[in-house]
């Protein structure tokens, strides 16, 4: 319960205490205007923005598909058949200085050990070095459940007192009869309640409209 409160405490203090998860539907067009802006290998290369959210997760958890789904664009973020192809901090911009940030995946990234360690430094440097970062969306596979690496990432976010929200992806791979129980199981493994995690499918569109409004509300804060 304490861990659950930790998550929602951060959520509720976004926008100076205003609860802004579900704005009016027409505001969600903000994400429809997303476009690629720049890539960086170090947080120090990034300039000012008014508000930003970041997506992080395992290399094959479906971050690119999720970004395409919430933007309602098929090729905004490149979907690769080879996990670990995202190796930079990729910035997408919309509105006036609103950023959606795609971070390199962890777990299956290819390359020398030294290079993989540099990616970890890059990710951690970004997450701790952006004052305009409103929320970190950590994606987990709904069918597989949270892995050891997912749990380590969430524990690190908690230790660093960084605001985050768990998003379960690929929910279409969970049988309809198992949806409720699997959502509860995924949440429980993270010390959360089922309602504390977003439950979405980029393929079927389940939960995407609500999630788009959620992200938009944060960027509008």
C-alpha positions as CSV (number, residue, x, y, z in Angstrom):
1,X,0.0,0.0,0.0
2,X,2.9,2.4,0.8
3,X,4.4,1.7,-2.7
4,X,1.0,2.4,-4.3
5,X,0.7,5.7,-2.4
6,X,4.2,6.5,-3.6
7,X,3.1,6.4,-7.2
8,X,-0.1,8.3,-6.8
9,X,1.5,10.9,-4.6
10,X,3.7,11.8,-7.5
11,X,0.8,11.7,-10.0
12,X,-1.4,14.0,-7.9
13,X,1.3,16.6,-7.4
14,X,1.9,17.1,-11.2
15,X,0.7,20.6,-12.2
16,X,1.0,21.9,-8.7
17,X,-1.5,19.6,-7.2
18,X,-4.1,19.7,-10.0
19,X,-5.4,16.4,-11.1
20,X,-5.1,16.4,-14.8
21,X,-5.2,12.8,-16.0
22,X,-8.3,13.1,-18.1
23,X,-8.7,16.5,-19.9
24,X,-11.4,17.1,-22.6
25,X,-11.2,14.8,-25.6
26,X,-10.3,17.5,-28.1
27,X,-7.1,18.2,-26.2
28,X,-5.8,14.8,-27.2
29,X,-5.1,16.3,-30.7
30,X,-1.9,17.6,-29.1
31,X,-0.4,14.1,-29.6
32,X,-1.7,13.9,-33.1
33,X,0.7,16.7,-34.0
34,X,3.8,14.9,-32.6
35,X,6.8,15.0,-34.9
36,X,10.4,14.0,-34.6
37,X,12.6,16.8,-33.2
38,X,16.1,15.6,-32.4
39,X,18.3,12.8,-30.9
40,X,21.0,13.2,-28.2
41,X,23.5,10.9,-26.6
42,X,23.8,13.1,-23.4
43,X,21.3,15.1,-21.4
44,X,23.6,18.1,-21.6
45,X,22.9,18.3,-25.3
46,X,19.2,19.0,-24.7
47,X,17.7,22.4,-24.5
48,X,14.7,23.9,-22.8
49,X,11.2,22.6,-23.0
50,X,8.0,23.5,-21.1
51,X,7.0,20.0,-20.2
52,X,8.0,16.5,-21.2
53,X,7.2,12.9,-20.5
54,X,9.5,9.9,-21.1
55,X,8.9,6.3,-22.1
56,X,11.2,3.6,-20.9
57,X,11.0,-0.2,-20.8
58,X,12.6,-3.4,-22.0
59,X,13.8,-3.4,-25.6
60,X,10.9,-5.5,-26.9
61,X,8.1,-4.2,-24.8
62,X,6.6,-2.2,-27.7
63,X,7.6,1.4,-27.0
64,X,7.7,2.4,-30.6
65,X,4.3,0.9,-31.3
66,X,2.9,2.7,-28.3
67,X,4.2,6.0,-29.4
68,X,2.7,5.5,-32.9
69,X,-0.6,4.5,-31.3
70,X,-1.0,7.5,-29.1
71,X,0.0,9.8,-31.9
72,X,-2.3,8.0,-34.4
73,X,0.6,7.9,-36.8
74,X,1.9,4.7,-38.3
75,X,5.6,5.6,-38.7
76,X,6.3,8.3,-36.2
77,X,8.6,6.0,-34.3
78,X,10.4,3.2,-36.2
79,X,9.3,-0.3,-35.2
80,X,12.2,-2.7,-35.4
81,X,12.1,-6.5,-35.5
82,X,15.5,-6.4,-33.7
83,X,15.3,-5.4,-30.0
84,X,17.7,-2.8,-28.8
85,X,17.9,-0.7,-31.9
86,X,17.1,2.6,-30.1
87,X,20.4,3.8,-28.9
88,X,19.9,7.5,-28.4
89,X,17.5,9.8,-26.5
90,X,14.9,10.5,-29.1
91,X,12.8,13.6,-28.8
92,X,9.4,14.2,-30.3
93,X,7.8,17.6,-30.1
94,X,4.3,19.0,-30.2
95,X,2.6,22.2,-29.3
96,X,4.8,24.9,-27.7
97,X,7.8,23.1,-26.3
98,X,6.0,19.9,-25.3
99,X,8.2,16.8,-25.6
100,X,7.6,13.1,-25.7
101,X,10.9,11.3,-25.1
102,X,11.7,7.7,-26.3
103,X,14.6,6.3,-24.2
104,X,16.7,3.3,-25.2
105,X,15.3,0.0,-24.1
106,X,17.1,-2.2,-21.6
107,X,17.6,-6.0,-21.4
108,X,18.3,-7.0,-25.0
109,X,20.3,-4.2,-26.4
110,X,23.1,-5.4,-28.6
111,X,26.7,-4.1,-28.6
112,X,29.8,-4.2,-26.4
113,X,29.5,-4.2,-22.7
114,X,31.1,-0.7,-22.4
115,X,28.6,0.7,-24.9
116,X,25.6,-0.8,-23.0
117,X,27.0,0.7,-19.8
118,X,27.2,4.1,-21.5
119,X,23.5,3.7,-22.4
120,X,22.6,3.1,-18.8
121,X,24.5,6.3,-17.8
122,X,22.8,8.2,-20.6
123,X,19.3,7.0,-19.4
124,X,19.9,7.7,-15.8
125,X,21.5,11.1,-16.6
126,X,18.4,12.1,-18.5
127,X,15.9,10.9,-15.9
128,X,17.6,12.7,-13.1
129,X,18.7,15.8,-15.1
130,X,15.5,17.2,-16.5
131,X,13.6,19.7,-14.4
132,X,10.8,19.8,-17.0
133,X,10.2,16.0,-16.8
134,X,6.7,15.6,-15.5
135,X,6.3,11.8,-15.6
136,X,8.1,8.6,-16.6
137,X,6.0,5.9,-18.2
138,X,7.6,2.6,-17.6
139,X,6.3,0.0,-19.9
140,X,5.9,-3.7,-18.9
141,X,4.7,-6.6,-21.0
142,X,1.2,-7.6,-19.8
143,X,1.5,-11.2,-20.9
144,X,5.0,-11.8,-19.5
145,X,4.6,-9.6,-16.4
146,X,7.3,-7.5,-14.8
147,X,10.7,-9.0,-15.2
148,X,13.7,-8.6,-12.9
149,X,14.9,-5.7,-14.9
150,X,11.5,-4.0,-14.8
151,X,11.5,-4.3,-11.0
152,X,15.0,-3.0,-10.8
153,X,14.1,0.0,-12.8
154,X,11.0,0.8,-10.7
155,X,13.0,0.3,-7.5
156,X,15.6,2.8,-8.8
157,X,12.9,5.3,-9.7
158,X,11.4,5.0,-6.2
159,X,14.8,5.3,-4.6
160,X,15.5,8.5,-6.7
161,X,12.0,9.8,-5.8
162,X,11.1,10.2,-9.5
163,X,7.5,10.4,-10.7
164,X,6.4,7.4,-12.7
165,X,3.5,5.5,-14.0
166,X,3.4,1.8,-15.0
167,X,1.9,0.9,-18.4
168,X,1.1,-2.7,-19.3
169,X,1.4,-3.2,-23.0
170,X,0.4,-6.0,-25.4
171,X,-2.7,-6.7,-23.4
172,X,-4.2,-8.2,-26.6
173,X,-2.0,-11.2,-26.0
174,X,-3.8,-12.0,-22.7
175,X,-6.9,-14.1,-23.1
176,X,-10.2,-12.2,-22.4
177,X,-11.0,-14.6,-19.6
178,X,-7.6,-13.8,-18.0
179,X,-7.5,-10.0,-18.4
180,X,-8.7,-9.1,-14.9
181,X,-6.7,-11.7,-13.1
182,X,-3.5,-10.9,-15.1
183,X,-3.8,-7.2,-14.5
184,X,-4.1,-7.9,-10.8
185,X,-1.1,-10.2,-10.9
186,X,1.0,-7.7,-12.8
187,X,0.1,-4.9,-10.4
188,X,0.7,-7.1,-7.3
189,X,4.2,-8.1,-8.4
190,X,5.0,-4.3,-8.3
191,X,3.3,-3.7,-5.0
192,X,0.4,-1.9,-6.7
193,X,-3.4,-2.3,-7.2
194,X,-4.7,-3.2,-10.6
195,X,-6.2,0.3,-11.0
196,X,-2.8,1.9,-10.5
197,X,-1.5,0.6,-13.9
198,X,-2.6,1.6,-17.4
199,X,-3.7,-1.5,-19.4
200,X,-3.3,-0.9,-23.1
201,X,-2.9,-2.6,-26.5
202,X,-1.3,-0.7,-29.4
203,X,-2.5,-3.5,-31.8
204,X,-6.2,-3.6,-30.8
205,X,-6.4,0.0,-29.5
206,X,-7.7,-1.1,-26.1
207,X,-7.1,1.7,-23.5
208,X,-5.3,3.9,-26.0
209,X,-7.9,6.8,-26.1
210,X,-7.8,7.1,-22.3
211,X,-4.0,6.9,-22.2
212,X,-3.7,9.6,-24.9
213,X,-5.8,11.9,-22.8
214,X,-3.7,11.0,-19.8
215,X,-0.5,11.9,-21.5
216,X,-2.0,15.1,-23.0
217,X,-3.2,16.3,-19.6
218,X,0.3,16.0,-18.2
219,X,1.9,17.8,-21.1
220,X,-0.7,20.6,-20.9
221,X,0.1,21.2,-17.2
